Amino acid sequence: MAWRGSFFRGYHWGRHLARRGHQVTIAATSKSARLSFEAAYPEGVCVLQSPDLLWGRLRTGWDLWNIMRRTARLLREPFDIVHSIDCRPVCILPALALKWRRPQTMLILDWLDWWGHGGTIVERPGNLADRLFAPVETFFEEHFRTRADASLTVSTALMERAVALGVPASSVTTIPFGADIEAITPRPQREARRALGLDPCTPIIGYVGMLFRRDAQMLIEATEHLVARVPGVRLLVIGNSNILVPPHLLASGAVKVTGSLSYHDLQTYISACDLMLLPMKNSIANRGRWPSKVCDYFASGRAVVVTRVGDVAALAGRAECGIVTGDTPEEFADGVQAALGNKAALDRMGANARKVASEELDWSLLTDRLERFYRSAFSCKANSRMRRIQQEA
């Protein structure tokens, strides 16, 4: 879907590639169009939004009309590289058609979430229809991985899964989500709180966006512990969220839910916090993820308390930009309390967070890695083709 979620992985890479002289087209599903394409050209990138006849949760990559229109439109262009961020039908089927029409085109498959086999499908609440549809989701997630010339994953766990499915280890590279350090810069906390009408002395912690059900439960239980231990502590649930906050926490003011925000206001709320949170149970889905929100936390110069799950926890520990805890509410609350109780350490971790965003997660740096990856994959594809020609001769 255009301008949501994983779209931004392609968009940030695309705009940096365009700055380097590459011609980039991003194909995404329009939020509302049903019959015609919509095109825009932000920062030199062609964002081509294809029509889709479905609605709501169904408008997520399954529409036959979308597939047909997108494929016919993209077949007009002689792309050198087709980089499919996802493997749902509206992505993988046009990508395969482009590769079939022009065999020299290089196909890159990306992998951002662990859906099947105990992954996100299990973590998200759903009805019987969702459960029955799970094998179809898993088929598209896994079946086409070996068709790619090279593969990217967002996490180590997904790289290992790709290799287990038969993808050559030499053709897989892991590149996480990036940080937009141009649009997001550290803002003085006092200034942000003044803009939002928040007390400058209150200990404030924050979380942005959605959570799996079990992760949300851990966050709420940890908040209950903190309210009993840390006088005046307040949790901000920032932006669109599915977290069910108990009425007594809302009534007491211990938790504030902002609801949907503009991008600017979302950054202001992050800047108002002493500390940002990333509660994740030790599950298959969470081990396979790289939650993109953490890049906004780091770019804003905010330390994070994160559970010991996946690649983000490893980075936070190595770079000393956060506190890593166990995945129980008590352990998570202990980590938050320890961070809030040491202002000097909190400031140091916040500075380290911005440093990580600038020196490791900056989209420009990740585009350097992507460009090297493309060139290496092209070289391997050319060498393989030459060997086949020599063998046939």
C-alpha positions, 0 to 999 in steps of 0.5 A, a space after each residue: 500500500 502506498 505511503 504505508 508500512 513497508 512502502 517506505 523501505 522502497 521509497 527511501 532507497 528509491 529517493 537515494 538511488 535517484 540522487 545517484 542518477 538511477 531511474 527508479 519506479 515504485 509500484 504500490 497499491 493506491 489507497 483508493 483508486 479502483 480503475 485508473 493508475 495514479 502517478 507522482 514524482 517525489 524526489 525524482 522517483 516515479 511512484 506508480 499507484 495501481 488500482 485495486 477493486 478490494 477494500 479494507 484488509 483485503 486491499 493488501 496484495 491479492 486483487 486479480 485486477 490489480 495484478 493484471 493492470 500492474 503487470 501490463 503497465 510495467 511490461 512496457 518498461 525495460 527494467 534492469 532490476 526488479 526488486 520485490 519488497 514482498 511476495 504477495 501476488 501483486 508483487 511477485 507475479 508482475 515481478 516474475 512476468 518482467 523477468 520472463 519477458 526480459 531474462 537479463 532482468 535481475 530479480 531481487 526478493 526482499 523479506 520483511 516479516 515472518 508470517 507463516 509457520 508460527 509467525 505473525 499469522 499466529 500472533 494476530 487475532 483473527 477469525 476462522 477465515 483468517 486461519 483457513 487462509 494462512 496456508 495461502 499466505 505461507 505459500 506465497 511467502 516461501 514458494 518463490 524464494 529460490 526464483 530470485 537472482 539474489 535476496 535481501 532480508 530485514 533480519 538474521 532470522 529471516 536470512 537463516 529461514 531463506 537459506 533453510 528453504 534452499 536459497 544459496 547463502 552466498 546470494 542473501 544479504 541482511 539490511 535492516 530498516 533505515 533511519 531518516 536522519 534528514 527529516 528527524 532530528 533531536 529536538 529539546 525535550 523541554 521545547 517539545 513538552 511546552 508545545 504539547 502542554 506536558 509537565 517538564 518534570 514528569 517522567 514520561 515514557 513512550 511507545 509508537 504504533 501497533 503491537 501484537 496482543 501478547 506484546 501489548 499485554 506485557 506493556 500494560 502489565 509493565 506500566 502497572 508495575 511502574 505506576 506503583 514504583 515511580 511517582 508520576 510516571 506517564 506512558 504516551 501511546 503515540 499514533 495509531 494503536 491497537 493497544 487496549 488500555 484499562 480505563 483506570 490507567 486512562 482515568 488516572 492520567 498514567 496513560 495517554 493515547 494520542 490517536 492518529 497524528 501527523 508525521 511532525 506531531 508524532 516526532 514532537 511526542 517522541 521528543 517529549 519522552 525521556 525514554 522509548 519502549 519496544 516490548 516484544 515477547 520472545 516469539 518467532 514473529 518478533 525474532 524475524 522482525 526489524 520494527 521500523 519505529 526503533 529507527 525513529 526513536 534512534 534518529 530522535 536521539 532517544 534511548 530505548 528499553 527493548 526485550 532480548 529478542 532479535 537484531 534490535 536488541 543485539 544492536 541496542 546492547 552493542 551500541 549502548 543506546 538502550 537497556 535490554 531486558 527479559 520478556 516478562 512485565 516485571 523484567 521490562 519494568 525493572 529496565 525502564 525504572 533503572 533507566 529513568 533513575 539515571 539521568 546521566 546514563 539516559 543522556 549518554 544512551 540518547 546520544 549513542 542512539 543518534 550516533 547509531 542512526 547517523 553512522 549505521 542506519 542512515 538511509 544513505 549508508 544503507 543505499 551504499 550497501 544496496 548499490 554494492 549488493 546490486 552490482 555484486 548480484 549483477 556480476 554473479 548473474 553475468 558470470 553464471 550466464 557466461 559459464 552456461 554459454 561456455 558449457 553449451 558451446 
